[in-house]
Amino acid sequence: MDTTDRVQAELGRMASLLYVVDPMCSWCWGFAPVVRRLRDEAGHAVEVIVGGLRAGETRGMTAETRHTIQHHWQQVAATTGQPFQFEGALPDGFVYDTEPACRAVVTMRELRPEVVLEYLHDIQQAFYAQGQDIKLGDVLAELAGRQGVDEALFTELWQSDGMRLATAGDFERKDQYGIMGFPALLVDTGQRMRLVSMGYQDYDTICRQIERRLAAEAKGMR
């Protein structure tokens, strides 16, 4: 094994990934099994920040908008195999504001950072596969309780100005990295953050992309 290969292998074991996600992005739901495999099988550390896909949306759902969104859902289901509940989803007047769910992820990151991916999965599943409204505080708190967090404490923090500011900070950080689509994944090579993927890709493809980014940095370190 030459010097570059040794450096690359070392970086591969130590790789830290930045996952930019919105809980109400359907392709992020499709990507959920991939990012968990990157942590659990590949052994990478995963930091989660939220992107604010439709943060602050105030318009109610129309039939045309629902048709467009559900068309995307069908594409995600066909590509990834992730479950969706189409019947009764996105009723007329539903406001697709993603900020409350984003803020819930930030809140869990503050309270129990080690289970952020599990909580993210739970709220995505509640929305896409079970038809729950994950803008609602009681829904988000109940799901937090499943991760061992006191529901009242979660709700108090979720409603706080501090969490609103922290969530806005995530949106700004996303902009600083130039992220314009979700899901997005970056790798910390030890020298800089490098984009791995912006948009859905399967696990094997993502692993190859990470290896390429690390190898490119390793060559520069010789």
Stockholm file with secondary structure:
# STOCKHOLM 1.0

chainA/1-222         MDTTDRVQAELGRMASLLYVVDPMCSWCWGFAPVVRRLRDEAGHAVEVIVGGLRAGETRGMTAETRHTIQHHWQQVAATTGQPFQFEGALPDGFVYDTEPACRAVVTMRELRPEVVLEYLHDIQQAFYAQGQDIKLGDVLAELAGRQGVDEALFTELWQSDGMRLATAGDFERKDQYGIMGFPALLVDTGQRMRLVSMGYQDYDTICRQIERRLAAEAKGMR
#=GR chainA/1-222 SS CCHHHHHHHHHHHHCEEEEEECTTCHHHHHHHHHHHHHHHTSCCEEEEEECCTTTTCCCBCCHHHHHHHHHHHHHHHHHHCCCCCCTTCSCTTCBCCCHHHHHHHHHHHHHCGGGHHHHHHHHHHHHHTTCCCTTSHHHHHHHHHTTTCCHHHHHHHHTSHHHHHHHHHHHHHHHHTTCCSSSEEEEECSSCEEEEEESCCCHHHHHHHHHHHHHHHHHHHC
#=GC SS_cons         CCHHHHHHHHHHHHCEEEEEECTTCHHHHHHHHHHHHHHHTSCCEEEEEECCTTTTCCCBCCHHHHHHHHHHHHHHHHHHCCCCCCTTCSCTTCBCCCHHHHHHHHHHHHHCGGGHHHHHHHHHHHHHTTCCCTTSHHHHHHHHHTTTCCHHHHHHHHTSHHHHHHHHHHHHHHHHTTCCSSSEEEEECSSCEEEEEESCCCHHHHHHHHHHHHHHHHHHHC
//
